[in-house]
Amino acid sequence: MTQEQLAFIIDRDPRTVMYHENDGQHPSLNIFYQLVTRFDISVDQFFYPDKGAASGCKSRIDVMLSSMDEKDLRLVETIIRAIKDAKETGEV
């Protein structure tokens, strides 16, 4: 994606995007919100950098989980518990 395309998406001048990208200037809260919501980015990596970045796989799973309803989440939880139980008993 070009700076011009991103600027169009967030309704800003391309120079604004360039400043954020090249000069390390921090975006306003409004622009930050637009970026993280538009691109499904976890804000944890910005607010809690010392907690360690989640692996790419964990990040993708988190995005998928956020789109699931309660029934789907219970199913995923059951599967995860089954995997953990199998590991503890040496079945995996």
N, CA, C and O atoms as CSV, one atom per row, in Angstrom:
chain,resi,resn,atom,element,x,y,z
A,1,MET,N,N,0.849,-1.165,0.000
A,1,MET,CA,C,0.000,0.000,0.000
A,1,MET,C,C,0.902,1.237,0.000
A,1,MET,O,O,1.900,1.292,0.718
A,2,THR,N,N,0.543,2.204,-0.797
A,2,THR,CA,C,1.344,3.419,-0.871
A,2,THR,C,C,0.915,4.402,0.212
A,2,THR,O,O,-0.149,4.266,0.815
A,3,GLN,N,N,1.764,5.385,0.439
A,3,GLN,CA,C,1.419,6.432,1.401
A,3,GLN,C,C,0.168,7.182,0.936
A,3,GLN,O,O,-0.656,7.592,1.754
A,4,GLU,N,N,0.037,7.354,-0.344
A,4,GLU,CA,C,-1.126,8.050,-0.893
A,4,GLU,C,C,-2.405,7.263,-0.653
A,4,GLU,O,O,-3.438,7.835,-0.306
A,5,GLN,N,N,-2.333,5.956,-0.838
A,5,GLN,CA,C,-3.508,5.116,-0.610
A,5,GLN,C,C,-3.911,5.140,0.861
A,5,GLN,O,O,-5.091,5.265,1.187
A,6,LEU,N,N,-2.919,5.019,1.750
A,6,LEU,CA,C,-3.213,5.064,3.184
A,6,LEU,C,C,-3.783,6.422,3.567
A,6,LEU,O,O,-4.735,6.500,4.344
A,7,ALA,N,N,-3.212,7.485,3.030
A,7,ALA,CA,C,-3.714,8.833,3.324
A,7,ALA,C,C,-5.178,8.958,2.911
A,7,ALA,O,O,-5.980,9.561,3.624
A,8,PHE,N,N,-5.521,8.394,1.772
A,8,PHE,CA,C,-6.911,8.430,1.317
A,8,PHE,C,C,-7.814,7.678,2.283
A,8,PHE,O,O,-8.901,8.152,2.615
A,9,ILE,N,N,-7.373,6.511,2.736
A,9,ILE,CA,C,-8.176,5.681,3.641
A,9,ILE,C,C,-8.456,6.404,4.958
A,9,ILE,O,O,-9.575,6.357,5.470
A,10,ILE,N,N,-7.438,7.074,5.504
A,10,ILE,CA,C,-7.626,7.732,6.802
A,10,ILE,C,C,-7.975,9.214,6.652
A,10,ILE,O,O,-8.023,9.954,7.635
A,11,ASP,N,N,-8.216,9.634,5.411
A,11,ASP,CA,C,-8.647,11.002,5.107
A,11,ASP,C,C,-7.652,12.045,5.616
A,11,ASP,O,O,-8.013,12.997,6.306
A,12,ARG,N,N,-6.392,11.831,5.251
A,12,ARG,CA,C,-5.328,12.762,5.617
A,12,ARG,C,C,-4.481,13.059,4.391
A,12,ARG,O,O,-4.562,12.362,3.380
A,13,ASP,N,N,-3.687,14.079,4.491
A,13,ASP,CA,C,-2.752,14.442,3.428
A,13,ASP,C,C,-1.637,13.397,3.371
A,13,ASP,O,O,-1.195,12.932,4.421
A,14,PRO,N,N,-1.172,13.016,2.186
A,14,PRO,CA,C,-0.077,12.045,2.101
A,14,PRO,C,C,1.177,12.472,2.869
A,14,PRO,O,O,1.929,11.623,3.347
A,15,ARG,N,N,1.406,13.789,2.990
A,15,ARG,CA,C,2.564,14.258,3.755
A,15,ARG,C,C,2.454,13.863,5.226
A,15,ARG,O,O,3.463,13.583,5.873
A,16,THR,N,N,1.237,13.842,5.752
A,16,THR,CA,C,1.028,13.430,7.147
A,16,THR,C,C,1.481,11.991,7.333
A,16,THR,O,O,2.174,11.674,8.300
A,17,VAL,N,N,1.093,11.125,6.415
A,17,VAL,CA,C,1.504,9.720,6.483
A,17,VAL,C,C,3.013,9.614,6.369
A,17,VAL,O,O,3.644,8.836,7.085
A,18,MET,N,N,3.591,10.397,5.470
A,18,MET,CA,C,5.042,10.376,5.300
A,18,MET,C,C,5.747,10.785,6.591
A,18,MET,O,O,6.739,10.162,6.969
A,19,TYR,N,N,5.260,11.811,7.269
A,19,TYR,CA,C,5.882,12.252,8.519
A,19,TYR,C,C,5.847,11.150,9.566
A,19,TYR,O,O,6.832,10.920,10.268
A,20,HIS,N,N,4.720,10.475,9.668
A,20,HIS,CA,C,4.596,9.397,10.658
A,20,HIS,C,C,5.514,8.235,10.324
A,20,HIS,O,O,6.117,7.633,11.213
A,21,GLU,N,N,5.616,7.926,9.054
A,21,GLU,CA,C,6.423,6.792,8.630
A,21,GLU,C,C,7.920,7.097,8.655
A,21,GLU,O,O,8.705,6.296,9.162
A,22,ASN,N,N,8.310,8.214,8.128
A,22,ASN,CA,C,9.729,8.509,7.956
A,22,ASN,C,C,10.371,9.278,9.108
A,22,ASN,O,O,11.532,9.038,9.439
A,23,ASP,N,N,9.635,10.191,9.715
A,23,ASP,CA,C,10.212,11.036,10.750
A,23,ASP,C,C,9.930,10.524,12.160
A,23,ASP,O,O,10.403,11.108,13.135
A,24,GLY,N,N,9.171,9.446,12.277
A,24,GLY,CA,C,8.901,8.864,13.583
A,24,GLY,C,C,7.940,9.673,14.425
A,24,GLY,O,O,7.856,9.458,15.634
A,25,GLN,N,N,7.213,10.596,13.823
A,25,GLN,CA,C,6.232,11.367,14.581
A,25,GLN,C,C,5.055,10.465,14.937
A,25,GLN,O,O,4.644,9.616,14.146
A,26,HIS,N,N,4.527,10.660,16.126
A,26,HIS,CA,C,3.394,9.851,16.564
A,26,HIS,C,C,2.101,10.425,16.002
A,26,HIS,O,O,1.909,11.641,15.989
A,27,PRO,N,N,1.222,9.555,15.542
A,27,PRO,CA,C,-0.057,10.047,15.009
A,27,PRO,C,C,-0.966,10.507,16.139
A,27,PRO,O,O,-0.766,10.144,17.299
A,28,SER,N,N,-1.949,11.294,15.795
A,28,SER,CA,C,-2.957,11.691,16.774
A,28,SER,C,C,-3.740,10.443,17.191
A,28,SER,O,O,-3.694,9.412,16.519
A,29,LEU,N,N,-4.439,10.552,18.281
A,29,LEU,CA,C,-5.247,9.424,18.754
A,29,LEU,C,C,-6.291,9.027,17.716
A,29,LEU,O,O,-6.580,7.843,17.541
A,30,ASN,N,N,-6.845,10.001,17.042
A,30,ASN,CA,C,-7.848,9.726,16.013
A,30,ASN,C,C,-7.246,8.905,14.871
A,30,ASN,O,O,-7.839,7.916,14.441
A,31,ILE,N,N,-6.082,9.306,14.383
A,31,ILE,CA,C,-5.427,8.567,13.296
A,31,ILE,C,C,-5.016,7.181,13.777
A,31,ILE,O,O,-5.192,6.193,13.065
A,32,PHE,N,N,-4.471,7.113,14.984
A,32,PHE,CA,C,-4.076,5.819,15.555
A,32,PHE,C,C,-5.279,4.882,15.606
A,32,PHE,O,O,-5.179,3.719,15.214
A,33,TYR,N,N,-6.404,5.380,16.082
A,33,TYR,CA,C,-7.622,4.569,16.170
A,33,TYR,C,C,-8.057,4.097,14.779
A,33,TYR,O,O,-8.416,2.933,14.600
A,34,GLN,N,N,-8.026,4.986,13.816
A,34,GLN,CA,C,-8.414,4.604,12.454
A,34,GLN,C,C,-7.524,3.490,11.915
A,34,GLN,O,O,-8.009,2.551,11.284
A,35,LEU,N,N,-6.232,3.599,12.163
A,35,LEU,CA,C,-5.287,2.601,11.651
A,35,LEU,C,C,-5.497,1.240,12.304
A,35,LEU,O,O,-5.574,0.227,11.609
A,36,VAL,N,N,-5.589,1.204,13.631
A,36,VAL,CA,C,-5.703,-0.099,14.296
A,36,VAL,C,C,-7.047,-0.761,14.026
A,36,VAL,O,O,-7.124,-1.986,13.932
A,37,THR,N,N,-8.108,0.032,13.900
A,37,THR,CA,C,-9.402,-0.584,13.610
A,37,THR,C,C,-9.515,-0.993,12.146
A,37,THR,O,O,-10.085,-2.039,11.835
A,38,ARG,N,N,-8.987,-0.194,11.268
A,38,ARG,CA,C,-9.061,-0.497,9.830
A,38,ARG,C,C,-8.270,-1.753,9.483
A,38,ARG,O,O,-8.699,-2.555,8.653
A,39,PHE,N,N,-7.108,-1.922,10.125
A,39,PHE,CA,C,-6.217,-3.016,9.769
A,39,PHE,C,C,-6.191,-4.139,10.808
A,39,PHE,O,O,-5.323,-5.011,10.760
A,40,ASP,N,N,-7.150,-4.118,11.756
A,40,ASP,CA,C,-7.250,-5.187,12.761
A,40,ASP,C,C,-5.921,-5.435,13.475
A,40,ASP,O,O,-5.457,-6.571,13.566
A,41,ILE,N,N,-5.316,-4.361,13.979
A,41,ILE,CA,C,-4.036,-4.447,14.677
A,41,ILE,C,C,-4.286,-4.396,16.174
A,41,ILE,O,O,-5.084,-3.586,16.644
A,42,SER,N,N,-3.613,-5.253,16.923
A,42,SER,CA,C,-3.720,-5.228,18.374
A,42,SER,C,C,-2.940,-4.040,18.918
A,42,SER,O,O,-1.783,-3.833,18.551
A,43,VAL,N,N,-3.566,-3.264,19.787
A,43,VAL,CA,C,-2.876,-2.113,20.371
A,43,VAL,C,C,-1.961,-2.518,21.515
A,43,VAL,O,O,-1.179,-1.697,21.993
A,44,ASP,N,N,-2.039,-3.755,21.961
A,44,ASP,CA,C,-1.181,-4.214,23.053
A,44,ASP,C,C,0.297,-4.018,22.741
A,44,ASP,O,O,1.079,-3.676,23.627
A,45,GLN,N,N,0.675,-4.229,21.506
A,45,GLN,CA,C,2.089,-4.098,21.158
A,45,GLN,C,C,2.580,-2.666,21.328
A,45,GLN,O,O,3.779,-2.447,21.497
A,46,PHE,N,N,1.681,-1.691,21.288
A,46,PHE,CA,C,2.077,-0.298,21.467
A,46,PHE,C,C,2.042,0.120,22.932
A,46,PHE,O,O,2.909,0.863,23.391
A,47,PHE,N,N,1.037,-0.358,23.664
A,47,PHE,CA,C,0.884,0.062,25.056
A,47,PHE,C,C,1.628,-0.829,26.045
A,47,PHE,O,O,1.943,-0.390,27.151
A,48,TYR,N,N,1.911,-2.066,25.667
A,48,TYR,CA,C,2.606,-3.005,26.543
A,48,TYR,C,C,3.775,-3.668,25.805
A,48,TYR,O,O,3.793,-4.892,25.669
A,49,PRO,N,N,4.738,-2.895,25.331
A,49,PRO,CA,C,5.822,-3.481,24.529
A,49,PRO,C,C,6.705,-4.438,25.316
A,49,PRO,O,O,7.328,-5.317,24.720
A,50,ASP,N,N,6.778,-4.297,26.637
A,50,ASP,CA,C,7.639,-5.162,27.445
A,50,ASP,C,C,7.048,-6.546,27.676
A,50,ASP,O,O,7.751,-7.446,28.135
A,51,LYS,N,N,5.793,-6.726,27.371
A,51,LYS,CA,C,5.175,-8.038,27.551
A,51,LYS,C,C,5.574,-9.006,26.448
A,51,LYS,O,O,5.215,-10.183,26.490
A,52,GLY,N,N,6.309,-8.519,25.472
A,52,GLY,CA,C,6.742,-9.379,24.371
A,52,GLY,C,C,5.651,-9.478,23.321
A,52,GLY,O,O,4.477,-9.684,23.629
A,53,ALA,N,N,6.054,-9.330,22.122
A,53,ALA,CA,C,5.092,-9.403,21.023
A,53,ALA,C,C,4.633,-10.837,20.833
A,53,ALA,O,O,5.424,-11.779,20.891
A,54,ALA,N,N,3.362,-10.973,20.610
A,54,ALA,CA,C,2.820,-12.309,20.353
A,54,ALA,C,C,3.350,-12.805,19.018
A,54,ALA,O,O,3.636,-12.020,18.115
A,55,SER,N,N,3.472,-14.096,18.913
A,55,SER,CA,C,3.922,-14.647,17.640
A,55,SER,C,C,2.894,-14.328,16.562
A,55,SER,O,O,1.746,-13.995,16.859
A,56,GLY,N,N,3.311,-14.433,15.333
A,56,GLY,CA,C,2.393,-14.173,14.237
A,56,GLY,C,C,1.177,-15.069,14.300
A,56,GLY,O,O,0.060,-14.643,14.006
A,57,CYS,N,N,1.401,-16.316,14.686
A,57,CYS,CA,C,0.292,-17.262,14.785
A,57,CYS,C,C,-0.696,-16.823,15.864
A,57,CYS,O,O,-1.908,-16.856,15.651
A,58,LYS,N,N,-0.176,-16.413,17.023
A,58,LYS,CA,C,-1.061,-15.964,18.100
A,58,LYS,C,C,-1.837,-14.725,17.686
A,58,LYS,O,O,-3.014,-14.587,18.018
A,59,SER,N,N,-1.191,-13.835,16.973
A,59,SER,CA,C,-1.868,-12.622,16.519
A,59,SER,C,C,-2.995,-12.958,15.545
A,59,SER,O,O,-4.086,-12.393,15.629
A,60,ARG,N,N,-2.725,-13.878,14.624
A,60,ARG,CA,C,-3.771,-14.273,13.665
A,60,ARG,C,C,-4.935,-14.952,14.371
A,60,ARG,O,O,-6.095,-14.724,14.029
A,61,ILE,N,N,-4.622,-15.787,15.360
A,61,ILE,CA,C,-5.682,-16.463,16.119
A,61,ILE,C,C,-6.510,-15.428,16.879
A,61,ILE,O,O,-7.735,-15.535,16.930
A,62,ASP,N,N,-5.855,-14.430,17.466
A,62,ASP,CA,C,-6.564,-13.394,18.207
A,62,ASP,C,C,-7.539,-12.649,17.304
A,62,ASP,O,O,-8.667,-12.361,17.705
A,63,VAL,N,N,-7.111,-12.341,16.100
A,63,VAL,CA,C,-7.993,-11.663,15.152
A,63,VAL,C,C,-9.195,-12.543,14.822
A,63,VAL,O,O,-10.327,-12.062,14.774
A,64,MET,N,N,-8.946,-13.827,14.597
A,64,MET,CA,C,-10.050,-14.737,14.291
A,64,MET,C,C,-11.007,-14.870,15.473
A,64,MET,O,O,-12.224,-14.901,15.292
A,65,LEU,N,N,-10.457,-14.947,16.678
A,65,LEU,CA,C,-11.303,-15.068,17.867
A,65,LEU,C,C,-12.212,-13.857,18.046
A,65,LEU,O,O,-13.357,-13.988,18.479
A,66,SER,N,N,-11.702,-12.697,17.716
A,66,SER,CA,C,-12.495,-11.476,17.910
A,66,SER,C,C,-13.723,-11.427,17.013
A,66,SER,O,O,-14.650,-10.659,17.274
A,67,SER,N,N,-13.740,-12.236,15.961
A,67,SER,CA,C,-14.894,-12.229,15.062
A,67,SER,C,C,-15.906,-13.337,15.373
A,67,SER,O,O,-16.916,-13.470,14.682
A,68,MET,N,N,-15.632,-14.126,16.409
A,68,MET,CA,C,-16.500,-15.262,16.726
A,68,MET,C,C,-17.551,-14.895,17.766
A,68,MET,O,O,-17.358,-14.010,18.599
A,69,ASP,N,N,-18.674,-15.614,17.685
A,69,ASP,CA,C,-19.705,-15.418,18.701
A,69,ASP,C,C,-19.420,-16.330,19.901
A,69,ASP,O,O,-18.476,-17.120,19.880
A,70,GLU,N,N,-20.230,-16.214,20.924
A,70,GLU,CA,C,-20.002,-16.944,22.179
A,70,GLU,C,C,-20.014,-18.456,21.964
A,70,GLU,O,O,-19.216,-19.166,22.578
A,71,LYS,N,N,-20.886,-18.954,21.122
A,71,LYS,CA,C,-20.953,-20.395,20.857
A,71,LYS,C,C,-19.638,-20.897,20.245
A,71,LYS,O,O,-19.103,-21.925,20.660
A,72,ASP,N,N,-19.132,-20.161,19.259
A,72,ASP,CA,C,-17.860,-20.533,18.630
A,72,ASP,C,C,-16.715,-20.483,19.639
A,72,ASP,O,O,-15.854,-21.363,19.648
A,73,LEU,N,N,-16.706,-19.455,20.488
A,73,LEU,CA,C,-15.642,-19.319,21.476
A,73,LEU,C,C,-15.644,-20.481,22.471
A,73,LEU,O,O,-14.583,-20.957,22.872
A,74,ARG,N,N,-16.828,-20.934,22.866
A,74,ARG,CA,C,-16.904,-22.091,23.786
A,74,ARG,C,C,-16.334,-23.338,23.121
A,74,ARG,O,O,-15.661,-24.138,23.770
A,75,LEU,N,N,-16.599,-23.502,21.838
A,75,LEU,CA,C,-16.051,-24.639,21.101
A,75,LEU,C,C,-14.528,-24.561,21.053
A,75,LEU,O,O,-13.853,-25.562,21.295
A,76,VAL,N,N,-13.984,-23.398,20.746
A,76,VAL,CA,C,-12.533,-23.226,20.706
A,76,VAL,C,C,-11.937,-23.494,22.081
A,76,VAL,O,O,-10.899,-24.146,22.191
A,77,GLU,N,N,-12.576,-23.002,23.115
A,77,GLU,CA,C,-12.098,-23.230,24.478
A,77,GLU,C,C,-12.060,-24.720,24.805
A,77,GLU,O,O,-11.108,-25.197,25.423
A,78,THR,N,N,-13.075,-25.443,24.400
A,78,THR,CA,C,-13.126,-26.887,24.639
A,78,THR,C,C,-11.987,-27.600,23.912
A,78,THR,O,O,-11.365,-28.509,24.463
A,79,ILE,N,N,-11.719,-27.189,22.684
A,79,ILE,CA,C,-10.636,-27.796,21.914
A,79,ILE,C,C,-9.288,-27.517,22.576
A,79,ILE,O,O,-8.452,-28.414,22.688
A,80,ILE,N,N,-9.079,-26.295,23.007
A,80,ILE,CA,C,-7.811,-25.945,23.665
A,80,ILE,C,C,-7.634,-26.739,24.953
A,80,ILE,O,O,-6.543,-27.237,25.232
A,81,ARG,N,N,-8.694,-26.858,25.732
A,81,ARG,CA,C,-8.604,-27.653,26.975
A,81,ARG,C,C,-8.282,-29.109,26.676
A,81,ARG,O,O,-7.499,-29.730,27.395
A,82,ALA,N,N,-8.873,-29.654,25.632
A,82,ALA,CA,C,-8.606,-31.046,25.258
A,82,ALA,C,C,-7.139,-31.227,24.859
A,82,ALA,O,O,-6.516,-32.224,25.224
A,83,ILE,N,N,-6.598,-30.283,24.127
A,83,ILE,CA,C,-5.185,-30.353,23.735
A,83,ILE,C,C,-4.290,-30.285,24.962
A,83,ILE,O,O,-3.347,-31.067,25.089
A,84,LYS,N,N,-4.583,-29.346,25.876
A,84,LYS,CA,C,-3.779,-29.203,27.082
A,84,LYS,C,C,-3.859,-30.475,27.933
A,84,LYS,O,O,-2.839,-30.946,28.436
A,85,ASP,N,N,-5.058,-31.031,28.095
A,85,ASP,CA,C,-5.235,-32.253,28.878
A,85,ASP,C,C,-4.472,-33.409,28.253
A,85,ASP,O,O,-3.840,-34.191,28.963
A,86,ALA,N,N,-4.525,-33.523,26.933
A,86,ALA,CA,C,-3.815,-34.598,26.248
A,86,ALA,C,C,-2.299,-34.460,26.445
A,86,ALA,O,O,-1.604,-35.461,26.614
A,87,LYS,N,N,-1.796,-33.248,26.423
A,87,LYS,CA,C,-0.362,-33.041,26.645
A,87,LYS,C,C,0.031,-33.427,28.066
A,87,LYS,O,O,1.076,-34.038,28.290
A,88,GLU,N,N,-0.814,-33.065,29.016
A,88,GLU,CA,C,-0.503,-33.360,30.428
A,88,GLU,C,C,-0.509,-34.868,30.701
A,88,GLU,O,O,0.244,-35.354,31.546
A,89,THR,N,N,-1.343,-35.586,29.998
A,89,THR,CA,C,-1.426,-37.036,30.204
A,89,THR,C,C,-0.500,-37.804,29.268
A,89,THR,O,O,-0.420,-39.031,29.325
A,90,GLY,N,N,0.194,-37.070,28.411
A,90,GLY,CA,C,1.145,-37.707,27.494
A,90,GLY,C,C,0.495,-38.379,26.303
A,90,GLY,O,O,1.116,-39.227,25.661
A,91,GLU,N,N,-0.731,-38.022,25.996
A,91,GLU,CA,C,-1.447,-38.631,24.869
A,91,GLU,C,C,-1.107,-37.971,23.534
A,91,GLU,O,O,-1.496,-38.467,22.477
A,92,VAL,N,N,-0.388,-36.864,23.583
A,92,VAL,CA,C,-0.052,-36.161,22.330
A,92,VAL,C,C,1.414,-36.305,22.056
A,92,VAL,O,O,1.908,-35.790,21.053
